[in-house]
Amino acid sequence: MSLSKTETGVQFLARLGSRPSLIHLEPAFFGEGPKGKEVIELCGAEGTAKSETMHHFIVRCILPKSWKSVELYGCDAHVIFIDTDYKFSILRLASLLERYILNAIGKARQNSCETDLQYPGSEETENFIKECLKKLYIIRCTSSTQLIITLHSLESFICSNPNISVIMIDSISAFYWVDRCNGGESFAMQEVNMRLACEELSKLVNTYNITVFATKQELLKKKTDFERGDREKSTVVQKLDFEHQEYMCKAWQKMVTGRLVYRHVDIPDSGKRKFVVLAGPVSEIVTFFINDDEIQFLSNN
């Protein structure tokens, strides 16, 4: 056996061992999924709530299933978040965690028949949020070269932490234009760094049963009748164009197992924006608003 194919006993156990499941992470998007080794791409133009959705996924990942007799429906998984766009807000995440937990406590009070049951107070809740945030590891990359090095160095960290189930990248397309300029006229050189990054990421996904979520900025999109202002010709959601135009390298395209395509609709005279996502293998339409507390999903009936 060649040296390059050998592995330590620790690596062997980490590869075969189970990691926290993401089943029922967000049924509106994934049904009973996602599963290990899936690579989910969140694709859309700027301002379509891709990053906000990632915050939502983090909350559901790092929360446990229950706490102090309160059902939270979390996955109790650790998350590696690679921030390439420098948009991640830990304050926003902490706020979402707090509101999610307080809402869950409120629902538990309403549904409980035990009047003497004691629920967590504010100090206890604050300490619990801090414990949950310890399950999140944030890494910032400023170039595609740094992204390659980061992904390469993550193997030992993931190997030693069996609770890591998720890698999130916001965004995978952050260095696209820089790499194109640095690659000169050679198409292969323009894509070489992204190919290497995909090789490292694929190794982590397949060896350690990791699930990946990555946002991707949409560069080219045809305007819909509604976005052009021709509202009489549009029934808003029905007329949205979900056509996806690929531009990333083949290595990334081959990795992607699922895609969420994001669009937004500005509601006239309301000041509100509705977000619409084409999700899942059956191309289901999911619509939602974003408020201070959480993502509010809407019925599509």
Stockholm file with secondary structure:
# STOCKHOLM 1.0

chainA/1-301         MSLSKTETGVQFLARLGSRPSLIHLEPAFFGEGPKGKEVIELCGAEGTAKSETMHHFIVRCILPKSWKSVELYGCDAHVIFIDTDYKFSILRLASLLERYILNAIGKARQNSCETDLQYPGSEETENFIKECLKKLYIIRCTSSTQLIITLHSLESFICSNPNISVIMIDSISAFYWVDRCNGGESFAMQEVNMRLACEELSKLVNTYNITVFATKQELLKKKTDFERGDREKSTVVQKLDFEHQEYMCKAWQKMVTGRLVYRHVDIPDSGKRKFVVLAGPVSEIVTFFINDDEIQFLSNN
#=GR chainA/1-301 SS CCGGGCCCHHHHHHHHSCCCCCTTSCHHHHTTCCCTTCEEEEEECTTSSHHHHHHHHHHHHHSCSEETTEECCCCCCEEEEEESSSCCCHHHHHHHHHHHHHHHHHHHHHHCCCTTCCCCCHHHHHHHHHHHHTTEEEEECSSHHHHHHHHHHHHHHHHHCTTEEEEEEECTTTTHHHHHHHTTTCHHHHHHHHHHHHHHHHHHHHHHTCEEEEEEECCCCCCCTTTTTCGGGCCTTTTCCCCCCCCSCHHHHHHCCEEEEEEEEEETTTTEEEEEEEETTTTEEEEEEECSSCEEEECCC
#=GC SS_cons         CCGGGCCCHHHHHHHHSCCCCCTTSCHHHHTTCCCTTCEEEEEECTTSSHHHHHHHHHHHHHSCSEETTEECCCCCCEEEEEESSSCCCHHHHHHHHHHHHHHHHHHHHHHCCCTTCCCCCHHHHHHHHHHHHTTEEEEECSSHHHHHHHHHHHHHHHHHCTTEEEEEEECTTTTHHHHHHHTTTCHHHHHHHHHHHHHHHHHHHHHHTCEEEEEEECCCCCCCTTTTTCGGGCCTTTTCCCCCCCCSCHHHHHHCCEEEEEEEEEETTTTEEEEEEEETTTTEEEEEEECSSCEEEECCC
//
